[in-house]
Amino acid sequence: METENMTPEEVLEQKAQKLADQKTIVKKKERLLLLAIAIFVLVIAGVAVAGILALEPGEETIQGQADCETTRVSGKLPGRIVKFYVQEGDYVHKGDKLVSIYSSTVDAKLSQARSMQGVAASQSQKVDRGTREELKNSAYNVWQQAKAAEEIAQKTYQRMQSLYAQGVVTEQKRDEAKAAFDAATAQVQAAKSQYDMAVNGAQREDKTAASSMEAAARAQVREVESLLEDQVLVAPCDGEVSEIYPHEGELVAMGTPIMTISRLYDMWVSFSVREDKLKDLPMNKEVAVTIPALGNKKTRLQVYYIHDMGSYAVWQATKATGEYDSKTFEVKARPVELVEGLRPGMSVLFDKSTAKPANKKK
């Protein structure tokens, strides 16, 4: 062994050297551990700082949505869809045929109304024409017979009066002749009244009632005919057929929407803007926007509408900071120039750095 040839002093010196080497190794390990801890702390601190910076609010993007005016097509006629002349996506012009509707019930009502109109017209004509000629002649003959009977009764009374004055007949006979004459006169007056009624026809009230009934029948026919005017519905404006609700063969009620026409030439963009951002979108200002769906196309809009969306549309609460609840406003703006390809539903991004006042019209 090597230690066997060493003196005691050399052995002690060797042990002391080994102990010193071990202490040196321990110190190196301690320094490495401290360095690792320091690096770990620095990494944690860096991540924390980066997180804090990431949580800081940046510039908010105001995003809107394109939309356009729409017209819902509906009719007064309840019935069954017979045929559609257009499909979704077709562009139509005002007056183009859209859909055909058939109603057997309304057709039956029209026949009934026309029949009632004919009855009322006949009744009115009858009243206007008055009494038939045969009845007039009969009333005239009765009147003439009553006049002849009156003349006979008058002559008889005059003779009885003369004989009574001469004392030939009694007073009773004279009175009977007078009563017969008076009765004949009354009969003449009654016959004359009947003849006058036959000549004049119906009373004024009867004529008015008959005329009103005929007018009511005509109005009922016009009402049913107005319903049948909607058997074929036509486009009320130019635009694109964006949606059709029923299918062919289905029943539709009065006023049921059948399709929607989008007026793509009347486009606008709606933004939901927190009130502290309204300064960037004042009334009548032109603003620059980007349309991602059209390859980030740049265009300009002019603000024409600003309205509070109500207390239910609070964007965010700031009372925790001692300020106020920030509400949301709806802002609408129209393109300054026609934007080809712009369709309802497309996103529109507002670039506030390019906002400028609109040109005032002279």
VEXKOLBA-746101 format. One record per residue (C-alpha): residue number from 0; x, y, z. Coordinates in Angstrom, 1 decimal. Layout:
N
+-----+--------+--------+--------+
!   i !   east !  north !     up !
+-----+--------+--------+--------+
! NUM !      X !      Y !      Z !
...
+-----+--------+--------+--------+
END
This chain:
362
+-----+--------+--------+--------+
!   i !   east !  north !     up !
+-----+--------+--------+--------+
!   0 !    0.0 !    0.0 !    0.0 !
!   1 !    1.1 !    3.6 !   -0.7 !
!   2 !    0.3 !    4.7 !    2.8 !
!   3 !    2.4 !    2.0 !    4.3 !
!   4 !    5.6 !    3.7 !    3.0 !
!   5 !    4.4 !    7.2 !    4.1 !
!   6 !    5.4 !    8.8 !    7.4 !
!   7 !    2.7 !    9.8 !    9.8 !
!   8 !    3.2 !   13.5 !    8.9 !
!   9 !    2.6 !   12.7 !    5.2 !
!  10 !   -0.5 !   10.7 !    6.0 !
!  11 !   -2.0 !   13.6 !    8.0 !
!  12 !   -1.1 !   16.0 !    5.2 !
!  13 !   -2.9 !   13.8 !    2.7 !
!  14 !   -6.0 !   13.6 !    4.7 !
!  15 !   -6.0 !   17.4 !    5.2 !
!  16 !   -5.8 !   17.8 !    1.4 !
!  17 !   -8.7 !   15.5 !    0.8 !
!  18 !  -10.8 !   17.4 !    3.3 !
!  19 !   -9.9 !   20.7 !    1.6 !
!  20 !  -10.9 !   19.3 !   -1.8 !
!  21 !  -14.3 !   18.1 !   -0.5 !
!  22 !  -15.0 !   21.6 !    0.9 !
!  23 !  -14.2 !   23.2 !   -2.4 !
!  24 !  -16.6 !   20.8 !   -4.2 !
!  25 !  -19.4 !   21.7 !   -1.7 !
!  26 !  -18.9 !   25.4 !   -2.2 !
!  27 !  -19.1 !   25.0 !   -6.0 !
!  28 !  -22.4 !   23.1 !   -5.7 !
!  29 !  -23.7 !   25.8 !   -3.4 !
!  30 !  -22.8 !   28.5 !   -5.9 !
!  31 !  -24.4 !   26.5 !   -8.8 !
!  32 !  -27.6 !   26.1 !   -6.7 !
!  33 !  -27.8 !   29.8 !   -5.9 !
!  34 !  -27.2 !   30.6 !   -9.6 !
!  35 !  -30.0 !   28.3 !  -10.6 !
!  36 !  -32.4 !   29.9 !   -8.0 !
!  37 !  -31.5 !   33.3 !   -9.3 !
!  38 !  -32.1 !   32.3 !  -12.9 !
!  39 !  -35.5 !   30.8 !  -11.9 !
!  40 !  -36.5 !   34.0 !  -10.1 !
!  41 !  -35.6 !   36.1 !  -13.1 !
!  42 !  -37.6 !   33.9 !  -15.4 !
!  43 !  -40.7 !   34.1 !  -13.1 !
!  44 !  -40.3 !   37.9 !  -12.9 !
!  45 !  -40.0 !   38.2 !  -16.7 !
!  46 !  -43.2 !   36.1 !  -17.2 !
!  47 !  -45.0 !   38.2 !  -14.7 !
!  48 !  -44.0 !   41.5 !  -16.3 !
!  49 !  -45.0 !   40.1 !  -19.7 !
!  50 !  -48.4 !   39.1 !  -18.4 !
!  51 !  -49.0 !   42.5 !  -16.8 !
!  52 !  -48.0 !   44.2 !  -20.1 !
!  53 !  -50.4 !   41.9 !  -22.0 !
!  54 !  -53.2 !   42.7 !  -19.7 !
!  55 !  -52.9 !   46.4 !  -20.3 !
!  56 !  -55.8 !   47.6 !  -22.5 !
!  57 !  -54.8 !   48.5 !  -26.0 !
!  58 !  -56.6 !   50.5 !  -28.6 !
!  59 !  -60.1 !   49.0 !  -29.0 !
!  60 !  -61.4 !   48.1 !  -32.5 !
!  61 !  -64.9 !   49.5 !  -33.3 !
!  62 !  -66.5 !   46.8 !  -35.4 !
!  63 !  -69.8 !   47.2 !  -37.3 !
!  64 !  -72.0 !   45.2 !  -39.5 !
!  65 !  -73.3 !   46.0 !  -43.0 !
!  66 !  -77.1 !   46.0 !  -43.5 !
!  67 !  -79.7 !   47.2 !  -46.0 !
!  68 !  -83.3 !   48.2 !  -46.2 !
!  69 !  -85.6 !   45.3 !  -46.7 !
!  70 !  -89.2 !   44.9 !  -47.8 !
!  71 !  -91.5 !   42.0 !  -46.8 !
!  72 !  -93.9 !   40.9 !  -49.4 !
!  73 !  -97.4 !   39.9 !  -48.2 !
!  74 ! -100.9 !   39.9 !  -49.5 !
!  75 ! -104.5 !   40.3 !  -48.5 !
!  76 ! -105.6 !   37.0 !  -50.1 !
!  77 ! -105.7 !   33.9 !  -47.8 !
!  78 ! -105.1 !   30.8 !  -50.0 !
!  79 ! -102.7 !   28.2 !  -51.3 !
!  80 !  -99.3 !   29.0 !  -53.0 !
!  81 !  -99.7 !   27.9 !  -56.6 !
!  82 !  -96.4 !   29.0 !  -58.1 !
!  83 !  -93.3 !   31.0 !  -57.4 !
!  84 !  -91.9 !   33.0 !  -60.3 !
!  85 !  -88.6 !   33.8 !  -58.6 !
!  86 !  -86.0 !   32.1 !  -56.4 !
!  87 !  -83.8 !   33.2 !  -53.6 !
!  88 !  -80.9 !   35.3 !  -54.9 !
!  89 !  -82.8 !   36.5 !  -58.0 !
!  90 !  -82.7 !   40.3 !  -58.7 !
!  91 !  -86.2 !   41.7 !  -59.4 !
!  92 !  -87.5 !   45.0 !  -60.6 !
!  93 !  -90.6 !   46.8 !  -59.4 !
!  94 !  -93.7 !   45.3 !  -61.0 !
!  95 !  -92.2 !   41.8 !  -61.7 !
!  96 !  -94.4 !   38.8 !  -60.8 !
!  97 !  -93.3 !   37.0 !  -57.7 !
!  98 !  -95.9 !   34.4 !  -56.6 !
!  99 !  -99.4 !   33.2 !  -57.5 !
! 100 ! -102.0 !   32.4 !  -54.8 !
! 101 ! -105.4 !   30.6 !  -55.3 !
! 102 ! -108.4 !   30.7 !  -53.0 !
! 103 ! -111.5 !   28.7 !  -53.8 !
! 104 ! -113.2 !   30.3 !  -50.8 !
! 105 ! -112.8 !   33.8 !  -52.0 !
! 106 ! -113.9 !   32.8 !  -55.5 !
! 107 ! -117.1 !   31.5 !  -54.0 !
! 108 ! -117.6 !   34.7 !  -52.0 !
! 109 ! -117.2 !   36.7 !  -55.2 !
! 110 ! -119.9 !   34.7 !  -56.9 !
! 111 ! -122.2 !   35.1 !  -53.9 !
! 112 ! -121.5 !   38.8 !  -53.7 !
! 113 ! -122.3 !   39.3 !  -57.4 !
! 114 ! -125.5 !   37.4 !  -57.1 !
! 115 ! -126.6 !   39.6 !  -54.2 !
! 116 ! -125.6 !   42.6 !  -56.2 !
! 117 ! -127.9 !   41.4 !  -59.0 !
! 118 ! -130.8 !   40.9 !  -56.6 !
! 119 ! -130.3 !   44.4 !  -55.1 !
! 120 ! -130.1 !   46.0 !  -58.5 !
! 121 ! -133.4 !   44.3 !  -59.6 !
! 122 ! -135.1 !   45.4 !  -56.5 !
! 123 ! -133.9 !   49.0 !  -56.9 !
! 124 ! -135.0 !   49.0 !  -60.5 !
! 125 ! -138.4 !   47.7 !  -59.5 !
! 126 ! -138.8 !   50.5 !  -56.9 !
! 127 ! -137.6 !   53.2 !  -59.3 !
! 128 ! -139.9 !   52.0 !  -62.1 !
! 129 ! -142.9 !   52.2 !  -59.7 !
! 130 ! -146.3 !   50.4 !  -60.0 !
! 131 ! -147.1 !   48.3 !  -63.1 !
! 132 ! -149.3 !   49.9 !  -65.8 !
! 133 ! -152.1 !   47.3 !  -65.2 !
! 134 ! -152.4 !   48.4 !  -61.5 !
! 135 ! -152.5 !   52.0 !  -62.5 !
! 136 ! -155.4 !   51.4 !  -65.0 !
! 137 ! -157.3 !   49.4 !  -62.4 !
! 138 ! -157.0 !   52.2 !  -59.8 !
! 139 ! -158.1 !   54.7 !  -62.4 !
! 140 ! -161.2 !   52.7 !  -63.3 !
! 141 ! -162.1 !   52.3 !  -59.6 !
! 142 ! -161.7 !   56.1 !  -59.2 !
! 143 ! -163.9 !   56.8 !  -62.2 !
! 144 ! -166.6 !   54.4 !  -61.0 !
! 145 ! -166.6 !   56.1 !  -57.6 !
! 146 ! -167.0 !   59.5 !  -59.3 !
! 147 ! -170.0 !   58.2 !  -61.3 !
! 148 ! -171.6 !   56.8 !  -58.1 !
! 149 ! -171.0 !   60.2 !  -56.5 !
! 150 ! -172.8 !   62.0 !  -59.3 !
! 151 ! -175.8 !   59.7 !  -59.0 !
! 152 ! -175.9 !   60.1 !  -55.2 !
! 153 ! -175.7 !   63.8 !  -55.5 !
! 154 ! -178.6 !   64.0 !  -58.0 !
! 155 ! -180.7 !   61.7 !  -55.7 !
! 156 ! -180.0 !   63.9 !  -52.7 !
! 157 ! -180.9 !   67.1 !  -54.6 !
! 158 ! -184.3 !   65.5 !  -55.7 !
! 159 ! -185.0 !   64.4 !  -52.1 !
! 160 ! -184.2 !   67.9 !  -50.8 !
! 161 ! -186.6 !   69.4 !  -53.3 !
! 162 ! -189.4 !   66.9 !  -52.4 !
! 163 ! -188.7 !   67.4 !  -48.7 !
! 164 ! -189.2 !   71.2 !  -49.2 !
! 165 ! -192.5 !   70.5 !  -50.9 !
! 166 ! -193.5 !   68.2 !  -48.0 !
! 167 ! -193.8 !   65.2 !  -50.3 !
! 168 ! -191.1 !   63.0 !  -48.5 !
! 169 ! -190.2 !   62.7 !  -44.9 !
! 170 ! -187.1 !   64.2 !  -43.3 !
! 171 ! -185.7 !   60.7 !  -42.8 !
! 172 ! -185.8 !   60.0 !  -46.6 !
! 173 ! -183.9 !   63.3 !  -47.2 !
! 174 ! -181.3 !   62.4 !  -44.6 !
! 175 ! -180.8 !   58.9 !  -46.0 !
! 176 ! -180.1 !   60.5 !  -49.5 !
! 177 ! -177.7 !   63.0 !  -47.8 !
! 178 ! -175.8 !   60.1 !  -46.1 !
! 179 ! -175.5 !   58.2 !  -49.4 !
! 180 ! -174.1 !   61.3 !  -51.1 !
! 181 ! -171.5 !   61.8 !  -48.4 !
! 182 ! -170.4 !   58.2 !  -48.5 !
! 183 ! -170.0 !   58.4 !  -52.3 !
! 184 ! -167.9 !   61.5 !  -51.9 !
! 185 ! -165.6 !   59.7 !  -49.4 !
! 186 ! -165.3 !   56.8 !  -51.7 !
! 187 ! -164.2 !   59.1 !  -54.5 !
! 188 ! -161.5 !   60.5 !  -52.3 !
! 189 ! -160.2 !   57.1 !  -51.3 !
! 190 ! -160.2 !   55.9 !  -54.9 !
! 191 ! -158.3 !   59.1 !  -56.0 !
! 192 ! -155.7 !   58.4 !  -53.3 !
! 193 ! -155.2 !   54.9 !  -54.5 !
! 194 ! -154.8 !   56.1 !  -58.0 !
! 195 ! -152.2 !   58.7 !  -57.0 !
! 196 ! -150.2 !   56.1 !  -55.1 !
! 197 ! -150.2 !   53.9 !  -58.2 !
! 198 ! -149.0 !   56.8 !  -60.4 !
! 199 ! -146.3 !   58.0 !  -57.9 !
! 200 ! -144.9 !   54.5 !  -57.2 !
! 201 ! -143.0 !   53.7 !  -54.0 !
! 202 ! -142.4 !   56.2 !  -51.2 !
! 203 ! -139.1 !   58.2 !  -51.1 !
! 204 ! -138.0 !   56.1 !  -48.1 !
! 205 ! -138.4 !   52.9 !  -50.0 !
! 206 ! -136.4 !   54.2 !  -52.9 !
! 207 ! -133.6 !   55.4 !  -50.6 !
! 208 ! -133.5 !   52.0 !  -48.9 !
! 209 ! -133.4 !   50.1 !  -52.2 !
! 210 ! -130.6 !   52.3 !  -53.5 !
! 211 ! -128.6 !   51.8 !  -50.3 !
! 212 ! -128.9 !   48.1 !  -50.5 !
! 213 ! -127.7 !   48.1 !  -54.1 !
! 214 ! -124.7 !   50.3 !  -53.1 !
! 215 ! -123.9 !   47.9 !  -50.2 !
! 216 ! -124.0 !   45.0 !  -52.6 !
! 217 ! -121.6 !   46.8 !  -55.0 !
! 218 ! -119.2 !   47.6 !  -52.2 !
! 219 ! -119.2 !   43.9 !  -51.1 !
! 220 ! -118.3 !   42.9 !  -54.6 !
! 221 ! -115.5 !   45.5 !  -54.8 !
! 222 ! -114.2 !   44.2 !  -51.4 !
! 223 ! -113.9 !   40.6 !  -52.6 !
! 224 ! -112.4 !   41.8 !  -55.9 !
! 225 ! -109.7 !   43.7 !  -54.0 !
! 226 ! -108.7 !   40.5 !  -52.3 !
! 227 ! -108.5 !   38.7 !  -55.6 !
! 228 ! -106.2 !   41.5 !  -56.9 !
! 229 ! -103.5 !   39.8 !  -54.7 !
! 230 ! -103.8 !   36.5 !  -56.6 !
! 231 ! -100.6 !   37.4 !  -58.2 !
! 232 !  -98.2 !   39.4 !  -56.1 !
! 233 !  -95.7 !   41.7 !  -57.8 !
! 234 !  -92.4 !   43.3 !  -56.6 !
! 235 !  -93.0 !   46.6 !  -54.7 !
! 236 !  -89.4 !   47.7 !  -55.4 !
! 237 !  -86.1 !   46.8 !  -57.1 !
! 238 !  -83.9 !   44.4 !  -55.1 !
! 239 !  -82.7 !   40.9 !  -54.4 !
! 240 !  -85.0 !   38.1 !  -53.2 !
! 241 !  -83.1 !   37.3 !  -50.0 !
! 242 !  -85.5 !   34.9 !  -48.4 !
! 243 !  -88.7 !   32.9 !  -49.3 !
! 244 !  -90.7 !   31.6 !  -46.3 !
! 245 !  -93.4 !   29.2 !  -47.5 !
! 246 !  -93.2 !   26.5 !  -50.2 !
! 247 !  -95.4 !   25.8 !  -53.2 !
! 248 !  -98.6 !   24.1 !  -52.1 !
! 249 !  -98.7 !   25.6 !  -48.6 !
! 250 ! -101.5 !   27.6 !  -47.2 !
! 251 ! -100.9 !   31.3 !  -46.2 !
! 252 ! -103.1 !   33.5 !  -44.2 !
! 253 ! -104.0 !   37.1 !  -44.8 !
! 254 ! -101.0 !   39.4 !  -44.3 !
! 255 !  -98.5 !   36.4 !  -43.9 !
! 256 !  -95.0 !   37.4 !  -45.1 !
! 257 !  -94.1 !   35.4 !  -48.2 !
! 258 !  -90.7 !   36.7 !  -49.1 !
! 259 !  -88.2 !   39.4 !  -48.3 !
! 260 !  -86.6 !   41.7 !  -50.9 !
! 261 !  -83.3 !   43.3 !  -49.9 !
! 262 !  -82.6 !   46.7 !  -51.4 !
! 263 !  -78.8 !   46.3 !  -51.9 !
! 264 !  -78.6 !   49.8 !  -53.4 !
! 265 !  -79.6 !   51.3 !  -50.0 !
! 266 !  -76.8 !   49.9 !  -47.8 !
! 267 !  -75.7 !   51.2 !  -44.4 !
! 268 !  -73.4 !   50.0 !  -41.5 !
! 269 !  -74.4 !   49.8 !  -37.9 !
! 270 !  -71.9 !   50.2 !  -35.0 !
! 271 !  -72.4 !   49.6 !  -31.3 !
! 272 !  -70.3 !   52.3 !  -29.7 !
! 273 !  -69.6 !   52.9 !  -26.0 !
! 274 !  -70.4 !   56.5 !  -25.2 !
! 275 !  -66.8 !   57.4 !  -24.3 !
! 276 !  -65.9 !   56.5 !  -27.9 !
! 277 !  -68.7 !   58.6 !  -29.5 !
! 278 !  -66.3 !   61.5 !  -30.0 !
! 279 !  -64.7 !   59.5 !  -32.8 !
! 280 !  -68.0 !   59.1 !  -34.6 !
! 281 !  -69.9 !   62.4 !  -34.5 !
! 282 !  -72.9 !   63.2 !  -36.5 !
! 283 !  -72.4 !   64.0 !  -40.2 !
! 284 !  -68.7 !   63.0 !  -40.2 !
! 285 !  -67.0 !   60.9 !  -42.8 !
! 286 !  -65.0 !   58.0 !  -41.4 !
! 287 !  -62.6 !   55.5 !  -43.0 !
! 288 !  -63.4 !   51.8 !  -42.6 !
! 289 !  -62.0 !   48.5 !  -43.7 !
! 290 !  -64.1 !   45.6 !  -45.1 !
! 291 !  -62.2 !   42.3 !  -44.4 !
! 292 !  -64.6 !   40.2 !  -46.6 !
! 293 !  -63.7 !   42.3 !  -49.6 !
! 294 !  -59.9 !   41.8 !  -49.2 !
! 295 !  -59.5 !   44.5 !  -46.6 !
! 296 !  -61.1 !   47.1 !  -49.0 !
! 297 !  -60.9 !   50.7 !  -47.8 !
! 298 !  -63.8 !   53.0 !  -48.1 !
! 299 !  -65.5 !   55.9 !  -46.4 !
! 300 !  -68.8 !   56.2 !  -44.6 !
! 301 !  -70.9 !   59.2 !  -43.4 !
! 302 !  -72.6 !   59.1 !  -40.0 !
! 303 !  -76.3 !   59.9 !  -40.2 !
! 304 !  -77.9 !   58.3 !  -37.1 !
! 305 !  -76.9 !   58.1 !  -33.4 !
! 306 !  -79.3 !   56.7 !  -30.8 !
! 307 !  -79.2 !   55.4 !  -27.3 !
! 308 !  -79.7 !   51.6 !  -27.2 !
! 309 !  -81.3 !   51.8 !  -23.8 !
! 310 !  -80.3 !   51.0 !  -20.2 !
! 311 !  -80.2 !   47.3 !  -21.0 !
! 312 !  -77.3 !   47.8 !  -23.4 !
! 313 !  -74.7 !   48.9 !  -20.8 !
! 314 !  -71.3 !   48.1 !  -22.3 !
! 315 !  -69.4 !   47.9 !  -19.1 !
! 316 !  -69.7 !   49.1 !  -15.5 !
! 317 !  -67.1 !   51.6 !  -14.2 !
! 318 !  -68.7 !   52.4 !  -10.8 !
! 319 !  -66.0 !   50.3 !   -9.1 !
! 320 !  -63.6 !   53.1 !  -10.1 !
! 321 !  -65.9 !   55.8 !   -8.8 !
! 322 !  -67.0 !   56.9 !  -12.2 !
! 323 !  -70.3 !   55.9 !  -14.1 !
! 324 !  -72.0 !   53.2 !  -16.1 !
! 325 !  -70.9 !   53.6 !  -19.7 !
! 326 !  -73.9 !   53.0 !  -22.1 !
! 327 !  -73.9 !   51.8 !  -25.7 !
! 328 !  -75.2 !   53.9 !  -28.6 !
! 329 !  -76.2 !   52.7 !  -32.1 !
! 330 !  -74.4 !   54.6 !  -34.8 !
! 331 !  -75.4 !   54.2 !  -38.4 !
! 332 !  -73.4 !   55.4 !  -41.4 !
! 333 !  -73.9 !   55.1 !  -45.2 !
! 334 !  -71.2 !   54.6 !  -47.8 !
! 335 !  -70.1 !   57.8 !  -49.5 !
! 336 !  -69.8 !   55.9 !  -52.7 !
! 337 !  -71.2 !   52.6 !  -54.0 !
! 338 !  -69.2 !   49.7 !  -52.7 !
! 339 !  -69.3 !   46.8 !  -55.1 !
! 340 !  -69.7 !   43.5 !  -53.4 !
! 341 !  -70.8 !   44.9 !  -50.0 !
! 342 !  -73.6 !   42.6 !  -48.7 !
! 343 !  -75.6 !   42.5 !  -45.5 !
! 344 !  -73.9 !   40.8 !  -42.6 !
! 345 !  -70.3 !   41.7 !  -43.6 !
! 346 !  -68.0 !   43.0 !  -40.9 !
! 347 !  -66.8 !   46.6 !  -41.1 !
! 348 !  -63.8 !   47.9 !  -39.1 !
! 349 !  -63.6 !   51.6 !  -38.1 !
! 350 !  -60.2 !   53.4 !  -38.4 !
! 351 !  -60.5 !   56.4 !  -36.2 !
! 352 !  -57.2 !   57.9 !  -37.3 !
! 353 !  -58.7 !   58.9 !  -40.6 !
! 354 !  -62.0 !   60.5 !  -39.4 !
! 355 !  -62.7 !   63.9 !  -40.9 !
! 356 !  -65.7 !   66.2 !  -41.2 !
! 357 !  -68.1 !   65.6 !  -44.1 !
! 358 !  -68.2 !   68.1 !  -46.9 !
! 359 !  -71.1 !   70.6 !  -46.3 !
! 360 !  -73.6 !   70.8 !  -49.0 !
! 361 !  -74.2 !   74.3 !  -50.3 !
+-----+--------+--------+--------+
END
